[in-house]
Amino acid sequence: MEGSLLQNYGTTPIYDRMSNHGSKIAKVVLQPGQDVFCRTGSMIAYEGLMDFNPNPPQMGQWLKSWATGEGVPLMIATGQGLLYLADYGKEVIIVQLAGEGISVNGKNILAFDMSLQWGIERVKGVSMLSGMGMFNVVIRGTGWVALTSKGPPAMLDTREAQTLVDTDALVAYTDGLQVVPKRTMKLGSLIGRGSGEAFQLGFSGAGFVVVQPSEDARPAFSLRG
């Protein structure tokens, strides 16, 4: 997984299950029996014979579990051919999991293999600090995942030292990292964006954190735990 992110996320060979077509489009090779979850409305083109189900029964339990009520709007793509996905011109990151896990902000999910295991999980330690809950989508197993970033992302190595990240800039991180929340009092807009109280997450361990050059407020962070 780490190696796939370290590579330049430019065009990748067509024989990959998922690859970049430029930096802002995901190209998915669909085969019978290899269905994929993708963000509703993200299909921009396809070649071959495909069907799209915007209300899959598999999503029922997930949508009920999504604490903010907003959900992660996903559809199922089935068939055979090439599928092209995008999300309002955001950068696309392709990750290949090999028996690993990745914790992702729901806003940054573009697509993932249906063979992967997934679910909504609370980010550990956040409620202990703030009295609030912060939830991510955790995807585990062997397969492909496509993420989005508002602007070119940065992958930060967490093996050498603790990495502190603004929660609103967080895209994803390696599942299993040690996560330690930190609270600071911001002086106006001198630290990050906004004003008043700020929260960061400190990550350490064998893995990485992906951040985007944009700070979107996370609705899930205002949920009472």
Buried (B, 14 or more C-beta within 10 A) or exposed (E): BBEBBEEEBEEBEEEBBBBBBEBBBBBBBBEEEBBBBBBBEBBEEBEEEBEBBEEBEEBEEBBEEBBBEEBBBBBBBBBBBBBBBBBEEBBBBBBBBEEBBBBBBBBBBBBBBBEBEBEBBBBBBBBEBBEBBBBBBBBBBEBBBBBBBBEEBBBBEBEEEEBBBBBBBBBBBBBBBEBBBBEEEBEEEEBBBBEEEBBBBBBBBEBBBBBBEEBBEBBBBEBEE
